[in-house]
Amino acid sequence: MINIKEDEHLNTLNHSCAHLLAQAVSHLYPGAKFWVGPVIEDGFYYDIDLGDKVITEDDLAVIEKEMKKCAKSAKNIVRHELTKEEALERFKDDPYKVDLIERMDENETVISCYTQGDFTDLCRGPHVENTKLLKHFKLIKFSGAYWKGDANNKMLQRIYGVCYDTEEELQEHLKMLEEAKERDHRKIGKELELFMNHPLVGAGMPMWLPNGAIIRKELENYIYAKERALGYQHVYSPCVGTVNLYKTSGHWDHYKENMFPMMKVDNEEFVLRPMNCPHHMLIYKNKLHSYRDLPVRIGEFATDFRYEASGAVKGLERVRCMCQNDAHLFVRPDQIASEFEKVVQLILDVYHDFGIKDYKFRLSLRDPADKEKYFDDDQMWNEAESRLREVLNGLGVEYFEAIGEAAFYGPKLDVEVKPAVGPEVTLSTCQLDFLLPRRFELNYIDSNGEKTVPVVLHRAIFGTFDRFTAFLIEETKGNFPLWLSPEQIVVIPVHQEAHLEYAEKVADLFRQAGFRIHVDSRNEKLGFRIREAQTSHIPVQIVVGEGEIAANSVNIRRYGQKESLSLPLEEALASLKKEVEEKKYVH
């Protein structure tokens, strides 16, 4: 799916269509007041004050019809420039526009608006030349939205839409939206009872239900084994830290807006931790290190808290409480290349195991002109960025550079993955850091007996378990591989009374081998129970009847397949055990 916001032409087209929507609404609902109508990744929206009117599905069709009339009127879209005083006079009856104008930068002496026929809207532009160019659009959905995103303000009506140059492109986009709706991890998560949210707990604070907890635990076991094999040492650290901890690290100056508010306890000031590196710096500092000890690889499955606007939180994908697959590697300068290469190789190994093929590497660099966001040390930045380029070039991996996307303390490698639907997501990251070891006064004794400051690699392979699980749900549509599925096998006796004993025997054998399995002995028809197992996305259904009892065998049916396979009981057990052990991942 094209990111409309980043495509210059589609951005202009959709921005113009937002004005077309506002014009149509002004015709149908005299007195309507308009807040903002920005372009977003998959189209546009407009926030509108309609008084007591609440938009319904039927209203969208009426508004669309009026938009088509406005488009056919073929009015030129004309730009006008006003002074701030003129703009305030022009929009004096619209408190939302007045608020926008009054909050504009004092240096912004010229304010622009655009007129199409009987409708004028405040806007920087640009726009298409004529309304007749806006032919292929669709209003997608509607919702409520607080003015300025503040729950203390009035609820406005938000109408979403999309516009393309051709009907074919529009229909392709609508088809993708339907596919995205079917794959939405929030929908599937509810159906399969993986996670939930509740307003009493708070927005962006998901709770993992038993089925989801199994998936998360399997992911933790998987990556823990990978990391242990590579020499990682795992720790646990508190979910809070003092304000002084984050002042020492520099996060308080550069990241405070993304943290939860400070808490006072006795005479100390605490915050919920947004990241784990300050804690890990102190864990490293807890003992004296020799150059022979390095690299020291400290890993943690750590719960972090970051403030996300309530309108931005989304299921497991965008949350305020998350669990990072985090690690910090303390290395000598001569080890940077080899350790960075090992991190990249681990990322590639994990992506191979999960069948992730469509991804690209992004080298995220600082913006040298931004002295506020980035620690001001040109020599440090130049060295760090050069070292990462050298390593990536040496590995022979393709990458592109992105100015202004680095962490405040150093450049990083981000892996952008293209999901089945929707825009790219960043899963894995590895950051090079010369700064924090200095701020925490870390050192090791080098081969000359001198104290030397180590370099730190910050890395997360899954990113967070939350986002990675959301990604997997949408990639698989909830059809998890055998090793990862919450319920792996269901045994279905053909007849309850005659075949239940053998069904229980089969289930016990598999259960002792570590499988998550149950027997469906309900007094329902065989076809009904098989269909329900399919609906529940259970990977393996084992059906047993007279033939299986006589042959000490089982009849195996896989999820989504009509064909079944009969195997001796022990052979079936061995085959499925091997599949789990090899972590086969096919979707």
Buried (B, 14 or more C-beta within 10 A) or exposed (E): BBBBBEEEEBBBBBBBBBBBBBBBBBBBBEEBBBBBBEBBEBBBBBBBBBEEBEBEEEBBEEBBEBBBEBBEBEBEBBEEEBEBEBBBEBBEEBEBBBEBBEEEEEEEEEBBBBBBBEBBBBBEEBBBEBBEBBBBBBBBBBBEBBBBEEEEEEBBBBBBBBBBEEEEBBEBBBEBBEBBEEBBBBBBBBEBEBBEBEEEEEBBBBEBBEBBBBBBEBBBEBBBEBBEEBEBEEBEBEEBBBBEBBBBBBBBEBBBEEBBEBEEEEEEEBBBBBBBBBBBBBBBBEEEBEBEBBBBBBBBBBBBBBBBEBEEBBBBBBBBBBBBBBBBBBBBEEBBBEBBBBBBEBBBEBBEBBEBEEBBBBBBBBEEEEEEBBBEBEEBBEBBBEBBBEBBEEBEBEBEEBEEBBBBBBBBBBBBBBBBBBBBBBBBBBBBBBBBBBBBEBBBBEEEEEEBBBBBBBBBBBBBBBBBBBBBBBBBBBBBBBBBBBBBBBBBBBEBEEBBEBBBBBBEBBBEEEBBBEBBBEEEEBEEBBEBBBEBBBBBBBBBBEEBBEEEBBBBBBBEEEEBEEBEBEEBBEEBBEBBEEBEBEE
